[in-house]
């Protein structure tokens, strides 16, 4: 398959272990196994005994039943365990959905900036990709009339991330319902990557709550602090496509590891504990960031964020990649350059790592760099 280079992963991953101040990541502070057991109140002896007695044969082909139940409980009661398919990470989830549903003669409408899988995989499969790019001039208030104008009888899916990657922009329930209406009118799927969902104090509505042809992807990587489990999932209320998804998953990974799924089940059963922990971490750092950016006349916040990242524009005439690489070279501070999101003169900054003093030190260096650019 002739597919575009995955810009974000190729650019960011090699730098992840290089920077002293790594603000490139979008994960909330990862937990150790010991911390996970303590946070969830899990009996250590029983946990390790279960693992000792666990068969290392293939796991469950649709996912561990206990874990599927915990995933279904992340949504309203319209979502049942039967609608959940376990896959290898959020990237595996997006990849499987796009491969299962996309092909020539159809189109997908993608709301950008977003995760590259949503547009590069359909394009590689011969699907027409129609992009609505919510650029700087629109302040990241998505113009749904413009999105609606792109949808027609040949639209297979409308694709988005919610909360947004990289912006953290969060669609309201009313906005989601409007997207549902336009998808339903075209008999199209609504693919919603919700990997950052859950850090809001109020219940954050999922596309799966609102639409019978919504397809939701997510994983334990971000707000559940356990990217290393590589446990992701697809939720589809339209069971007519489940066999196609399972077929692609069979080509992709067959099933997931039983130890990883056990850990994911324990974490997801204590979702509120992780939501509260990571909400506090993110809110504290976000407040520090908001105070700091007010002192930076050359920077502008794209929008309010409900995730562990924010998105920033600068007014210097410097390409995004050059800005980020020069910042890293001179100040040892890593941000995620906007070019990987099809945006220029911008960057994503992450702050879910749980060390505010470290964050303040890095922001001071970032401020020094911006002052030098003057």
N, C-alpha and C positions, 0 to 999 in steps of 0.2 A: 504494500500500500504506500503510495507516494503522499506522505503527510508532512505538514509544516514542522519545522523545528519547534520544540516546546520551550519557548523563550524563557519563561519564568524559572523552570527547573534547571535548564542548562546554565543560566546566568547566576542564579542565587546559590544553588547547592554547593558548588566548589568554594564559595566564599564563606560558607556557614561556620566553618571552624577556624577561619583566618582572623576575623575581626575581634578586637578586644571588646568593642561595644557593638553587640549584634542586635540591631533593631530590625533585621530583615524578616525574622520569623513571625508567623501569625498564630502560633500555638499559645495556649495558656500554660503556665508553669507545670511541667510534667511531674508526675508522682513516681516514687519508687514503689515496688511491690509492698514493702513494709508500710509506707505511708498510705497506700491504697487500703490495706487491711485495717489500719487504724481508723481512717476516715469513715469507712463503711461499717465498722464494728464487727468485722468478720473474725471468727475464731481461727487463729493461726494453725492450731493443731489440726482442726477439721479441714482447713483449706489445703494444707500440704499433704494430708492423708488422701484427700480426693485426687490430687494430682499424682501421688504415688501409685494409686490404683487405677489410674486412667489409661485406657488402651491408646497406643500411638498408631492405631490403624487410622483410616480416613475418618474424618469427622462427619457431621450431619450435612447432607447434601443441600438442604435449604437453610441450614443454620440450627444451632442448639435451641431446642424448644424454650428453655428457660430464658435465653437471650432474646429470642424473637418476641416473647411476651413482654420483656422489659423494653424493647424497642417500641412495640405497639403502644405501650403506656406513655410514651413521650408525646402522644397526640390525643385528640379527642376520641371518644369511643366508636367513631365511624371506622377507625383503623383497627384491624384485628391481626393476630399473628400470622394468619394465612396470607396476608398481603405483604409480608416482609420476606425479603431474600437477602441472606448474608453473602457479602462479597469481600474482595481484598481491597480494603480502603475506600475512601471517597473517590479516588481516581479510578479505581476499578468499577465503582458504581456508575460514574458518568460515562466511562468508556463503553461499558456493556449496554447501557440504554441507547447511546447514540448508534452503536453498531447494529443493535437489534432493530432499530426503527428507521434509520436513515438510508436513503438510496436515491438514484437518479429519478427525475420527473417530479420531485417534490421540493418544498422549501422549508427552511427553519428560520424563525425570527429570533435574533439574539439581542438582548439588552446589555450593552457594554457601558463601562468596563466590567469585565467578568473573568471567569476562569477559561483559559484557552481551549480546553477540551470541547466546550459547548459549540464552538464555531469551526475549529480546525478538523475535528473528526468528521462531522457531517460534510464539510467541504471535500475532504479526502475520499469520501464515499460517493461523490458525485451529486450531492444535494446542493441546491442553490441556497446560499446563506445570505439572509437579509439582515443587515446590522443597523440597529439604532444605537448610536454612540452618544451617551449623555455627557456631553463635553462641558468644558469649564463655563461657557457662557450661560448654561442652563442651571448652574448651581446644584446640579445633581437632583433636581426635582424632575422626575421622569415625566415626559410629555406623553401620556398614554394615547392621546389622539394620533400622534405620530407612529406609535407602535401599531395601533389599530389599522392605520392606512397601509401597513406592510403585510397584514394578514389577509389571505384569500383562500379559495376553496382547495388549493394545493398545499396549504401550510400543514406540515406534519407536526411541528412542535413550536412552542414559544419557550425560550430558554433564558433563565436568569439565575443569579445567586441572591439569596436573601437570608440574613443580612449580606450586603454586597461585599465582594472581594474585588478590588482593594478598599473600597470607600467606607464600608460599614453602613451604607444607606439601607434603611429598613422600610419595606413596603408596608403600609397600613393595611388593616383588614379590608377597608374600602377599596384601596388600590388593587389588592389581590383579587377581590371580587370582580373588579372591572376587567382584569386580565382573564379571569375565569370566563366572564361573559364573552369576550372576544374569542377565546379558545373554543368554548362550547358552540358558538355560532359557526365556526369553521370545522367543527368536529375534530379539533386538534388536541394534542397532548400539551400539558404544561409541565415542563421539566424544571424543577426548582432545586438547586443545590443549596441545602440549608445547614451546611457544616458549621456555621457560626451561630446558629439559632440557640437561644436559651439564656443569654446573659441579661435580658431585660427583666425588670422586677415584676412586670405583669406577664401573663401568658402571651407568648408570641405565636400568632396564628401561623399555621403551616398550610401550604397549598393542599396538602393531603386532607386537611380538615374540610376544605371548601369545594373540592371538585372531584367528580368521579373519574376523570381522566388525568388527574394530576399524577406525576411521577416524582417522588422526592428521593434525593440522595443525601447521604450524610455519613459520618463515621465518629469514632471515639477520639479522633486526633486533636481537635481544637479545644472545645469547651469542656471535654472530659479528660484532658491532660494525659492522654495515653496513645500518642501516635504510633508508638512502637508495637502495639498489638496488631496493627494493620487490619483492624476490623471495621468494615464499612457495611452499608446496607442500602437496599432499594426498597421503597414502599410504593406499591401500585394497588389502587383500588380496582383497577381494570384487570381482572384475573385472566382475561382472554389473551393477554400478552405475556403472561408469566412463563409459559413454556418456552417462548422465544428468548426471554431473558435468561432462563435456566440453561438453555442450549448454548448461548454465548458464554455464560459463566463456566460451562463445562469445557469449552475450548480455552477459557482464560485461566481458571484455577481449580476446577472440579469442586472443591469445597474449601473451607477455612480450617485452621488448626483448632483442635478442641481445647487446648490450654488457653489460647488467646481468647476464644469465645467464652470460656468460663470467667476469665478476668473481666471481659467486657460486660458480661451479665451482672457480675457483682457491682461494677461501677454504675451501670445504668439503673439498677435497682435502687441505687442511692443517688439518683440524679440531682435531687434538691440539695444534697450536701455539696456536690461539685458545682452546681449553679451558684450557690451562695459563696463558696470559697473563691471561685474565679471571678465572680462579679465584684467582690471586694478588691481583689488584686487589680482588675482592669479599671475599675472606677477610680481608685487611688492614683494610679499612673496616668489615667486620662485627665484627671483634674490638674496634675502637675504639668502635663503637656499643654493643656488649654491655657494655663497661666503663662507658660513659657512662650507660646506662639503669639500671645498678645504683645510681646516685647520685640517681635520680629516683623518689621514693616515690609520686608521683601517676600514674606510667606503668607499664604492664605489657605485656610482650611476649606476643603471641598464641601463638606457637609458634616452634620453630627453623625457619630458612629454608635452602633449598638453592638459592635464586635471588639476584638482585641487589637484592632489596627485603626489608624486614621490615614486620610489621603490629603496630600499637601501640594499646592502649586507654588512655584517661585517665579519671580519676574525677571530673572537674569536670562540673557540670550545664550543659554548653554543647553545642549541636548541632554536628555535625562540620563543616559548611560554615562556620558562624560562627567556629569555632575556627581553621580554616585561613586564612580571609580576614583575620581580625584579626591572626594571626601574620605574614602577609605584609605587611600594612599597617604594623605596628609594628616588625618586625624584619627585613623583606626576606628572609624564609625561606619557601620554598614546599615544602609537603608535599601529598600527595594525600588529600583529605578522604574519610572513610569513607562518606559518604552516596552517593557514586557506585558503591559496592559493596553498597548496601542494608544498610549497617551504620552505627550512630551511635556518638558519643563515641569515635572512633577515627581513625587515619590510616595511610596507607602511606608509608614513607620509603625512598627509593632511594639506593644508595651505590656504583654501578658506574662512576662517572665518573673514577676514577683519580687523585684529588688528596686525600690524607688530611688535609693541613693545612687545606685549604679546608673539608673536612667537619668538622673539629674546630672551626673558627671558627663555622660554621653551627650546630653542636650547642650551642656555648656560648650563642649568641643564643636558640636554642630553650629552653635551660635558664633563661635570664633571663626569657623570656616566661612560662614555667610558674611561676616563682617569683613573678612579678607577679600571677598569677591567684590565688595563695594569699591 
